[in-house]
Amino acid sequence: MFITAAAAVLVTMALALFRSLKGPTVFDRILAINSFGTLTVILISVHGFMAGRPEFLDLALVYALINFIGTIAVTKFVTYGALENTTDENEPGDI
């Protein structure tokens, strides 16, 4: 049963990878890569459960955090063209 789940996750990962290569806009590609990362977390969890190694869940959680932060960083870079805080020097509230 878990082998079937792993196979279904792998098929879905292939579809997400195809969408990331073909996506009409850059945001579709970012969403597809984020989905691929989420499916990777699921695959790591299923593999850990099948192998009887619960420490794989810790690895899956770390990968999920890296995936989330990476998605936010790439989206900000694509949207604003930079990752740093680019503010004007004459903003109200500056001392």
C-alpha positions as CSV (number, residue, x, y, z in Angstrom):
1,M,0.0,0.0,0.0
2,F,2.8,2.4,0.8
3,I,4.6,1.5,-2.3
4,T,1.6,2.6,-4.3
5,A,1.6,5.8,-2.4
6,A,5.2,6.4,-3.1
7,A,4.6,5.6,-6.8
8,A,1.7,8.1,-6.9
9,V,3.9,10.8,-5.3
10,L,6.7,10.1,-7.9
11,V,4.2,10.5,-10.7
12,T,2.9,13.7,-9.3
13,M,6.5,14.9,-8.8
14,A,7.1,14.2,-12.5
15,L,4.0,16.3,-13.4
16,A,5.2,19.2,-11.2
17,L,8.6,19.0,-12.8
18,F,7.1,19.2,-16.3
19,R,5.0,22.2,-15.2
20,S,8.1,23.9,-13.9
21,L,9.8,23.6,-17.2
22,K,6.8,24.5,-19.3
23,G,5.0,27.0,-17.1
24,P,3.7,30.0,-19.0
25,T,4.8,32.5,-16.4
26,V,7.6,32.7,-13.8
27,F,5.1,32.5,-11.0
28,D,3.7,29.2,-12.3
29,R,7.2,27.9,-12.4
30,I,7.8,29.0,-8.8
31,L,4.6,27.4,-7.7
32,A,5.5,24.1,-9.5
33,I,9.0,24.0,-7.8
34,N,7.3,24.7,-4.4
35,S,4.9,21.8,-5.1
36,F,7.9,19.6,-6.1
37,G,9.5,20.5,-2.8
38,T,6.4,19.6,-0.8
39,L,6.1,16.3,-2.7
40,T,9.7,15.6,-1.8
41,V,8.8,16.1,1.9
42,I,5.9,13.7,1.5
43,L,8.2,11.2,-0.3
44,I,10.8,11.4,2.5
45,S,8.1,10.8,5.1
46,V,6.7,7.8,3.3
47,H,10.1,6.3,2.8
48,G,10.9,6.8,6.5
49,F,7.7,5.1,7.4
50,M,8.3,2.2,5.0
51,A,11.9,1.8,6.3
52,G,10.9,2.0,9.9
53,R,13.1,5.0,10.5
54,P,11.2,7.8,12.2
55,E,14.2,10.2,12.2
56,F,13.4,10.7,8.5
57,L,10.5,12.9,9.7
58,D,13.1,15.3,11.2
59,L,14.8,15.5,7.8
60,A,11.5,16.1,6.1
61,L,10.7,19.0,8.4
62,V,14.1,20.6,7.8
63,Y,13.6,20.2,4.1
64,A,10.1,21.8,4.3
65,L,11.5,24.8,6.1
66,I,14.3,25.2,3.5
67,N,11.7,24.9,0.8
68,F,9.5,27.5,2.3
69,I,12.3,30.0,2.9
70,G,13.6,29.4,-0.6
71,T,10.3,29.9,-2.2
72,I,9.8,33.2,-0.4
73,A,13.3,34.4,-1.4
74,V,12.9,33.5,-5.0
75,T,9.4,35.2,-5.2
76,K,10.8,38.3,-3.6
77,F,13.7,38.4,-6.0
78,V,11.5,37.9,-9.0
79,T,9.0,40.6,-7.8
80,Y,11.4,43.3,-6.6
81,G,14.6,42.4,-8.4
82,A,16.6,42.3,-5.1
83,L,16.6,40.5,-1.8
84,E,17.8,43.4,0.4
85,N,15.6,46.0,1.8
86,T,15.5,48.8,-0.7
87,T,13.9,51.8,0.9
88,D,14.1,55.5,0.3
89,E,16.2,57.6,2.6
90,N,13.5,60.2,3.1
91,E,10.8,57.9,4.6
92,P,8.7,59.2,7.4
93,G,9.7,57.9,10.8
94,D,13.4,58.0,10.1
95,I,15.5,59.7,12.8
